Amino acid sequence: MSSFILKLIAIVSMLIDHTAHVFGSEIAAANPWLCFGMHAVGRLAFPLFAFGVAEGASKTSSGKKYLKRMLLFALISQIPFSLMCGLEDPAFRLVVFGRSVGVSTELSVMTTLFLGLALCLSWKEKRPLGMAAALAAAYAVDYTVGMDYGMLGVLFVFALYAVKENKLRTSAATVVFAAAIYFDTIVSAVKTPGRVNAAVLLVYVFMTALAALPMVLYNGKRGPKTGVRAYIVYPAHIAILMLLRYLVF
């Protein structure tokens, strides 16, 4: 299984998940199990993107160019991501063309991947100050405005880089991440029944851990070259979904 196939799986699962996020109330009204299933499939996306970044860090011939590209798309992605997250959890609201629009201050997963990449490249290039800066930035962001998958997401990217080419350790790192990212929420669900179904969260843990399977099947080959197109997909698909949301509803 080439890196192209892994990216394709990640992109499709992400699109399914974000569609359920943007049109969640309408989908849930028609079929709540469909909405749940779409979010569950979406759990595959982040681990595969993290794996791709870790692989990219190990193989890139220009870490600086890679970092600049990731930072650029983190900046481009932020506005559509903030609008998407603002649908359910707005930090503030703006009036745009006479319509109230929710805006979230949480940073997108592209920021998480950027900081994870910075951590990997600093380790690769033996720059302890760079590692310290990446970790400090990740901590500061996560505990102020927040970012998608948080500090754990950044550390997961680095863990995948550290265990590269070891399929057993890659699988173990993914399973540990899947359990850790939902641990607090599951504990809260058990302590406060009715708010969030713990069984639903366990399915999310399973689906996140399931991303280890395509990682294990990865053959080290690139496949068809995607270039920046793979990066453009992230902000573009959110922008399109949000445009449809505001046009239709």
C-alpha positions in Angstrom: 0.0 0.0 0.0 1.6 3.2 -1.2 1.6 6.6 0.6 -0.8 7.8 -2.1 -3.3 5.2 -1.0 -2.9 6.2 2.6 -3.5 9.8 1.8 -6.6 8.8 -0.2 -8.0 6.9 2.7 -7.3 9.8 5.1 -8.8 12.4 2.8 -12.0 10.4 2.1 -12.5 9.6 5.8 -11.9 13.3 6.7 -14.4 14.4 4.1 -17.0 12.0 5.5 -16.4 13.2 9.0 -16.5 16.9 8.2 -19.7 16.5 6.1 -21.3 15.0 9.3 -19.9 17.9 11.3 -21.3 20.6 9.0 -24.6 18.9 8.3 -24.8 17.0 11.5 -28.2 18.1 12.7 -29.8 17.4 9.3 -28.1 13.9 9.0 -28.9 13.0 12.6 -32.6 14.0 12.1 -32.8 11.6 9.1 -30.7 8.8 10.6 -28.7 9.3 13.9 -26.8 6.1 13.3 -25.6 7.4 9.9 -24.2 10.5 11.5 -22.5 8.4 14.2 -21.0 6.1 11.5 -19.7 9.0 9.5 -17.9 10.4 12.6 -16.6 7.0 13.4 -15.1 6.6 9.9 -13.5 10.0 10.3 -11.4 8.8 13.2 -9.1 7.1 10.7 -8.0 10.4 9.2 -5.7 12.0 11.8 -3.5 9.0 12.5 -2.9 8.5 8.8 -2.1 12.2 8.2 0.2 12.0 11.2 1.9 9.0 9.8 2.3 10.8 6.4 4.0 13.7 8.1 6.3 11.4 10.1 7.3 9.6 6.9 7.7 12.9 5.1 10.0 14.2 7.9 12.2 11.1 7.5 12.4 11.3 3.7 12.4 15.0 2.9 15.5 16.5 1.3 14.6 20.0 2.5 13.1 20.3 6.0 12.9 24.1 5.7 10.7 23.9 2.6 8.5 21.2 4.1 8.0 23.3 7.3 7.2 26.5 5.3 4.7 24.6 3.2 3.0 23.2 6.3 2.9 26.6 7.9 1.5 28.2 4.8 -1.4 25.8 4.7 -2.0 26.0 8.4 -2.6 29.7 7.9 -4.8 29.2 4.9 -6.8 26.6 6.6 -7.5 28.5 9.8 -10.5 30.7 8.6 -12.6 27.8 7.1 -11.7 25.6 10.1 -12.7 28.4 12.6 -16.0 28.8 10.8 -16.7 25.0 10.8 -16.0 24.6 14.5 -17.9 27.8 15.2 -21.1 26.0 14.1 -21.2 24.0 17.4 -18.8 25.8 19.8 -18.4 29.5 18.8 -16.0 31.6 20.9 -17.6 34.7 19.5 -20.1 35.6 16.7 -19.8 38.0 13.8 -22.6 39.4 11.6 -21.8 38.8 8.0 -24.3 40.0 5.3 -26.9 40.3 8.0 -26.3 36.7 9.3 -24.8 35.7 12.6 -21.8 33.5 12.1 -20.1 31.6 14.9 -16.3 31.6 15.0 -14.0 29.3 17.0 -10.5 30.3 18.2 -9.3 26.7 18.2 -6.4 26.1 15.8 -6.8 23.5 13.0 -5.1 20.1 12.7 -2.7 21.7 10.2 -1.2 23.5 13.2 -0.9 20.3 15.1 0.8 18.6 12.1 3.1 21.6 11.6 4.3 21.5 15.2 4.7 17.7 15.1 6.8 18.1 11.9 8.9 20.8 13.6 9.6 18.4 16.5 10.5 15.6 14.1 12.9 17.7 12.0 14.5 19.2 15.0 15.3 15.7 16.3 16.5 14.6 12.9 18.8 17.6 12.6 20.0 17.3 16.3 18.6 20.7 17.3 17.6 20.5 20.9 16.6 24.1 21.0 14.3 23.5 18.1 12.7 20.6 19.9 12.2 22.7 23.0 10.7 25.5 21.0 8.2 23.1 19.2 7.2 21.5 22.5 6.8 24.9 24.2 4.7 26.2 21.3 2.5 23.1 21.3 1.9 23.4 25.0 1.2 27.1 24.9 -1.3 26.7 22.0 -3.0 23.7 23.5 -3.6 25.3 26.9 -4.7 28.7 25.6 -6.8 28.7 22.4 -6.4 25.0 21.8 -5.8 23.0 18.7 -7.3 19.9 17.0 -6.0 16.8 18.8 -3.9 19.0 21.1 -0.5 18.3 22.6 -1.1 14.5 22.3 -1.5 14.9 18.5 1.9 16.6 18.3 3.6 13.9 20.4 1.9 11.2 18.3 3.5 12.6 15.1 6.8 12.5 16.8 6.2 9.0 18.2 5.5 7.7 14.7 8.7 9.3 13.5 10.7 7.7 16.3 9.4 4.2 15.6 9.5 4.5 11.8 9.9 1.2 9.9 9.0 -0.8 12.9 5.4 -2.0 12.2 4.8 -3.5 15.7 5.9 -0.3 17.5 3.9 1.8 15.0 0.8 -0.2 15.8 1.5 0.1 19.5 1.9 3.9 19.3 -1.4 4.2 17.4 -3.3 2.1 19.9 -1.8 4.0 22.8 -2.7 7.3 21.2 -6.3 6.1 20.4 -6.8 5.2 24.1 -5.1 8.4 25.4 -7.0 10.9 23.2 -10.4 9.7 24.5 -9.4 8.6 28.0 -10.6 11.8 29.9 -13.9 11.9 27.9 -14.6 8.2 28.6 -14.0 8.7 32.3 -16.3 11.7 32.3 -18.9 9.7 30.4 -18.8 6.9 33.0 -19.0 9.3 35.9 -21.8 11.3 34.3 -24.1 8.9 32.5 -26.4 10.4 29.9 -24.1 13.2 28.7 -21.9 11.2 26.3 -22.4 7.5 25.6 -19.2 5.7 26.7 -19.9 2.9 24.2 -19.8 5.5 21.3 -16.5 6.7 22.6 -15.1 3.2 22.6 -16.1 2.8 19.0 -14.1 6.0 18.3 -11.1 4.5 20.1 -11.4 1.4 18.0 -11.6 3.2 14.7 -8.7 5.5 15.6 -6.6 2.4 16.5 -7.8 0.7 13.3 -5.7 3.3 11.4 -2.7 1.1 12.4 -3.8 -1.5 9.8 -3.1 0.6 6.6 0.1 1.8 8.3 1.3 -1.8 8.7 0.4 -2.5 5.1 2.4 0.5 3.9 5.1 -0.6 1.4 7.3 2.4 1.6 6.5 3.5 -2.0 5.1 6.9 -2.9 2.7 6.1 -5.7 1.3 8.9 -7.9 2.8 12.3 -6.9 0.3 14.6 -5.4 2.4 17.7 -4.6 0.6 20.6 -3.0 -2.8 19.2 -4.2 -3.0 17.0 -1.1 -2.6 20.1 1.1 -5.1 22.2 -0.8 -7.8 19.6 -0.2 -8.0 20.4 3.5 -8.9 24.1 3.4 -10.8 23.7 0.1 -13.2 21.0 1.2 -14.1 22.8 4.4 -14.7 26.0 2.5 -16.9 24.2 0.0 -18.9 22.5 2.8 -19.3 25.8 4.7 -20.4 27.6 1.5 -23.0 24.9 0.9 -24.2 25.2 4.5 -24.8 28.9 4.3 -26.3 28.7 0.8 -28.7 25.9 1.6 -29.5 26.7 5.2 
